[in-house]
């Protein structure tokens, strides 16, 4: 039996693929734990500077929680012995990932699948796919992903998505800034690779500490955020990457990042 999450490493980039095309790459506990394990593996490898999350096939990036009756690890039940929902564990792990996460929307991203897109830092989509939250159509609401939706989706658009359950196309999502770019299917990987290269060519230390700061500052008061920012700026200026960046700028040459 093939792994429900597959990992491929190519130089500085790790690609994580949800491999359940027969179930439209639907989420279950095995998928969630597989993605968490992949992020752990990437952070343990100092060579990795970007993680691409995608789905197998060309029908779905991820169709959300598995609605099949008696599905293994359905996201709609919580075990009494462990009430900490595995979807919450996955979303927290994605939030705390120190490496940039880039969603490659090879197909539809619906319900919890759109939540995964919102949990990523960047997203590149086919312009003909659909994105949205359809839970209201089955008597639910996108509860587990609401904290992410509130950070990414403008409120009026969010309310329309949640109350109607109707999706937008990838092209419309790009116009609304729900994804960074939407391109024809044939151009998806070219655009993805262009974006990935722009990320991995920058300071991994600056990105790592910057992502950590963004996550924490979101939850702070204005004054608390300024205190934290000035502390982090002083720390970042002492890193080897910062010293190399200053030197390379003065010498008018490309920097040689070490990630330290």
N, C-alpha and C positions, 0 to 999 in steps of 0.2 A: 504493500500500500504506500502511495506517495505521500510525502509530508504535506500537511495542509498549509504550511508556510515554507517557502523555499528561499534560500539565501545565496546570492552570488556576489562575489567581490571582484571588482575590476579596478586595480590601482587604488585610487583614493576614494572610490565610490562603492558603497554596498547597496545592492538592490534587494529589496524584500518583497516577495510576491505572494499574495494570498492565493492559494492553489486549490480552490473548490469551484471550478467553472461549471460543474454540473448543478451546483446550488447557487449560481451567480455570485460566487465568492462571499456567501453569507457568513456573518460572524457567529462563532460559537466559542466555547471556552478554550478549545484547542487552538483556534486561530489567535485568540487574544494572547494566550501564553506563548505561542510561537513568535508573535511580533515582539512581545516583551523580551524574550530570549534573544531575538535578533538585535534589538537595541543594546542589550547588555554586551553582546559579542562585539558590536561595532565600537562601543565606548572603550572596550578593553584593548582594541587595536589602534594604536596611535597613528597608523597610516590613514585611517578612514576620516575623511573630511566632509562627506555628505552621504545621506541615506535617502534612497528613492523608494517610496512605497507604491506598489501597483497591484493589479489583479491579473490573474491568468485569463487568456483568451481576449476577445474583443467585444464581449457583450456587457460585462459589468466590471467596474472597479471594485465595488462592494455594494450589495443590495440591502445591507443592514442586517438585523438579527434574523436568524433562521426561523421562519414561521411554520416549518413542517411539523406536523404532530409527532410527538415523541422524539423530536430532534435531540441529538446528543449535545448537552451543554447549552440549551436554549437560554438566551439572555433575558427571558421574561419571568424567570423564577429565581428566588434567592434562597439558598440553603440555610436552614435555621441554625445549623452548627457553625456556619461561616457567613454572616450577613454582609460581609464586604464584597460587593459585586465585582466580578472580574472585569466588567466593562469599565468600572471606575478605576480599577488598578491599571488597566491599559491606558486610559486617558491621562491619568496622573503620570505614568511612565513616559508617555509621549511629551507631555508638558515639560517634564524635567530633563528630557534628553539634551545633552550638551552639544550634540552634533546637529547641523541643519537637516530638517526633514522636508522632503520635497515629494508631493503627491503627483503621480503620473496617472491621470484619469483616462485609462484605456477604454472605459465604458461607463455605464450609468453609475452614479454615486447617490444612493438614496437612503433615507432614514439614518441609521447608525453609520452607514457608509459615508454619508455626507459629514457626519460627525468626525470621522477619521480625517477627512479632507481638512476640516476646520482645525483639527489638532496638529496638522502639519504647518510648517512655517511658510511654505510656498506651494503653489499648485499650478500645473500645466494640464490643460484638458483638450480633448477633441471638441470641436465646435458643435458636433451633432449629437453629443450625448446629453443625458438628462441628469440634473442634480436637484435635490429637494428633500423634504421630510414628509413622508406619506403616512405617518402613524395614525393621524386622525381618521383615515379611511378604514382602519381596523379597530376603532374604538380606543385608541391610545393617544399619547402625546409624547413628543421627543424629550422625555424627562432627563435621561442620562446625559444627553449631549447639549442640553440647554445652556450650561455655563460656557461652552465653547461657541455656540451659536450667538450668544449675546456679545461675544468679543469680536466676532468676524462679520456678522450680518447686520446691516442697518435696521433699525427697529421696525419701520413700516414694512420693509421687505420680509423681515422675520415673521411679523404677524400674518402677512399674507401667506407665507409658506406654511406656517403652523396651522392656521385656521382653515385653509382650503385643501391642504395636502397636495396641491398641484405643483409640478416641477417646472424648472426653467431649463432652457438649453445651455450647453456649454458656452455658446457665444453670448447669450444673455447674461450668464453668470460672470463672464469677463467684463461686460459693460457695467455690471453692478459691483465689480471688484471682489466678488466672492472667490474667484480664482485669479491668478496673475495673468495668465494667457490662455487663449483658446484658438486652436488652429485646425485646419483640415487633418483628417486621419493620417494621410501620407506624410504630413510634416511634424507629427507629434514628437517623435524621438529626436529629430533635428532641433526643435525648439527646446526640448528638455535638456539635451546635451549642451546647448548654448547657455542655458541658465545655470546648469550644474557647473560648467567651467568658470562662470563668473563668480561662483561661490567658492569653489575649491582653490582658486588662485589667490584668495585673500588669507589674512592671518588666522590660523585655526585658534590661536590663543585669544585674539581679540573677539572672534565669533563666540567662542565658548563662554568667556566671561561676560560678553555682551548679552547672550541669550539668558544666562543666569540672572543678570541684572534686570532685563525686561520682565522676566517672570515675577521677580520679587517686587519691583517698583509698581506693577499693576495693582498690588494689594495695599500700597502704602498711601498715607496722606501726602499732600504736596510737600510739606516741610520735611517729613520723614524721607521722602524720595530724594530730595536735594541732599540731605545729609548722607544717605547711602551712596548717591551718585558721586559725590566728591571723594568719598572713601574709596570707591571702586576705581575711579579715574587715577588716583594716586597709585593704587596697586597695579593697575594695568600698565602704567608708564614705567614700572620697574621690571616688566617681563622682558625676556630675551627678544621676543617678537617685536615689541615696541622699540627696543633699542635698534634692532635690525631695520625696522621700518624707517626710523629717523635717519639712520646712516645711509640707507639705500636712496632715500629722497635727496639727501645732501650730495651724494655721489652720482645722482641721476642714472640709477641702474635699477633693474627689477629686484625686489627683496627676495631673500632666500629664507623662507619661513621654516622654523624648527618645531613650532608648536609648543614652545616653553617660554 
